[in-house]
Amino acid sequence: MHTGIRGPIGLIADSHGRTDLLMRAILMLKGMGTGSIVHLGDICDSLAPLALEDAVSVLQEHGVQAVRGNNEYAVLTNHQGPRGDSLPAGVMAYLEALPYVIAMDDIRFAHSAPFDWPAATSWPITDNHPLFDLDRIITCRILFRGHSHSPSIVDLDGPGRGKIPAGAGMTMRLLKERRYVITVGALDQSSLALFLPEEEEIRFLQLDGG
């Protein structure tokens, strides 16, 4: 899915039904002058899906774009909560419309791997597992993702292809000739990020008061 995302771009992920944190994060990022905000999936907790109604309302009210996470996929697969709780038709329609991937030029936004199939919502691609051919998987220049709750940067073309630990207060300038996988961290652990496309800079943030 290609979209009209413009920078600076606020990045949040894995709010897991915490609508209070979601609202605080959106207001914080808007206060920093974001042109767009993207939620990288797991808006809800599939074991407590009724919180989705409020979360979807907040995302829609503030124009936040989002991708489908493994928890949204689980809710769609079950079509209801674990105790038979029915979800509003509008919420289900919202989930059905969520893409697995959002594209902006050579940048991709996804919950885990940048593919349009369900397993991509939970593929642990930043764990550098020997079975994963990252050169085949990551064809974009930058992948922003959620799922793994600890913030990190993987420089796919750097020495040793190592994972660079990241955390609140860290800022890194990205090199145009290299490819990166950037995990922004979980909002329910107070992590979020800001990407400045013109400066090619990623800033890792902590939720105000978190």
Residue pairs with C-beta under 8 A, 6 or more apart in sequence:
1 99
1 101
1 102
1 103
2 102
2 103
2 104
3 65
3 102
3 103
3 104
5 35
5 36
5 38
5 65
5 102
5 104
5 109
6 35
6 36
7 34
7 35
7 36
7 195
7 196
7 197
7 198
8 32
8 33
8 34
8 35
8 194
8 195
8 196
8 197
9 34
9 35
9 36
9 37
9 38
9 194
9 195
9 196
9 197
10 25
10 26
10 29
10 30
10 32
10 34
10 36
10 37
10 38
10 192
10 193
10 194
11 37
11 38
11 40
11 109
11 144
11 184
11 192
11 193
11 194
11 195
12 22
12 25
12 26
12 29
12 37
12 38
12 39
12 40
12 64
12 184
12 187
12 192
12 193
13 39
13 40
13 41
13 42
13 69
13 111
13 145
13 146
13 147
13 184
13 185
13 186
13 187
13 192
14 40
14 41
14 42
14 69
14 146
14 147
14 149
14 185
14 186
14 187
14 188
14 189
15 21
15 22
15 25
15 39
15 42
15 43
15 55
15 186
15 187
15 188
16 42
16 44
16 45
16 71
16 186
16 187
16 188
17 43
17 44
17 45
17 48
17 49
17 51
17 52
17 55
18 187
18 188
19 51
19 54
19 55
19 58
21 187
21 188
21 190
21 207
21 210
22 39
22 43
22 55
22 58
22 59
22 187
23 58
24 207
24 208
24 209
25 187
25 192
25 207
26 37
26 58
26 62
26 64
28 192
28 205
28 207
28 208
29 37
29 192
29 194
30 37
30 62
32 194
34 194
36 65
37 62
37 63
37 64
37 65
38 64
38 65
38 66
38 67
38 102
38 109
38 144
39 59
39 64
39 65
39 66
39 67
40 66
40 67
40 69
40 109
40 110
40 111
40 144
40 145
40 146
40 147
40 184
41 66
41 67
41 68
41 69
41 70
41 71
41 72
41 110
41 111
41 112
41 121
41 146
41 147
42 69
42 70
42 71
42 72
42 111
42 146
42 147
43 52
43 55
43 56
43 59
43 66
43 69
43 71
43 72
44 51
44 52
44 55
44 71
44 72
44 75
45 51
45 71
46 71
46 72
46 74
46 75
46 78
46 82
47 82
48 81
49 75
49 80
49 81
49 82
49 85
49 87
50 81
50 85
50 87
52 75
52 87
52 91
52 95
53 87
53 88
53 91
56 90
56 91
56 94
58 64
59 66
60 94
65 102
65 109
66 98
67 98
67 99
67 100
67 101
67 102
67 109
67 110
67 111
68 76
68 95
68 98
68 99
68 100
68 111
68 121
69 111
69 121
69 146
69 147
70 111
70 112
70 121
70 122
70 147
72 95
72 98
72 121
73 118
73 121
75 81
75 87
75 95
76 92
76 95
76 96
79 87
79 92
80 86
80 87
81 87
99 116
100 110
100 111
100 115
100 116
100 117
100 118
100 120
100 121
101 108
101 109
101 110
101 114
101 115
101 116
101 120
102 108
102 109
102 110
103 109
103 140
106 140
106 141
106 142
107 140
107 141
107 142
107 143
107 144
107 197
108 114
108 140
108 142
108 143
108 144
109 143
109 144
109 145
110 120
110 143
110 144
110 145
111 120
111 121
111 122
111 145
111 146
111 147
112 120
112 121
112 122
112 123
112 124
112 125
112 145
112 146
112 147
112 148
113 119
113 120
113 123
113 125
113 137
113 145
114 120
114 137
114 138
114 139
114 140
114 143
121 147
122 147
123 132
124 147
124 148
125 132
125 134
125 137
125 138
125 145
125 181
126 145
126 148
126 152
126 154
126 163
126 181
126 183
127 148
128 134
128 154
128 161
128 163
134 156
134 161
134 181
135 156
138 156
138 179
138 181
140 179
141 176
141 178
141 179
141 180
142 174
142 179
142 180
142 182
143 180
143 181
143 182
144 182
144 184
144 193
144 195
145 181
145 182
145 183
145 184
146 183
146 184
146 186
147 183
148 183
149 185
149 186
149 189
149 191
150 165
150 183
150 185
151 165
151 166
151 167
151 170
151 183
151 184
151 185
151 191
151 193
151 204
152 163
152 164
152 165
152 166
152 182
152 183
153 163
153 164
153 166
153 172
153 180
153 181
153 182
153 183
153 202
154 161
154 162
154 163
154 164
154 180
154 181
154 182
155 161
155 162
155 164
155 178
155 179
155 180
156 178
156 179
156 180
156 181
157 177
157 178
157 179
158 178
164 172
166 172
166 183
166 185
166 204
167 185
167 191
167 204
168 190
168 191
168 204
168 205
168 206
169 204
169 205
169 206
170 203
170 204
171 201
171 202
171 203
171 204
172 201
172 202
173 199
173 200
173 201
174 180
174 200
174 201
174 202
175 200
176 200
182 193
182 202
184 191
184 192
184 193
184 204
185 191
185 192
185 193
185 204
187 207
190 206
190 207
190 210
191 204
191 205
191 206
191 207
192 205
192 206
192 207
193 202
193 203
193 204
193 205
194 202
194 203
194 205
195 201
195 202
195 203
196 202
196 203
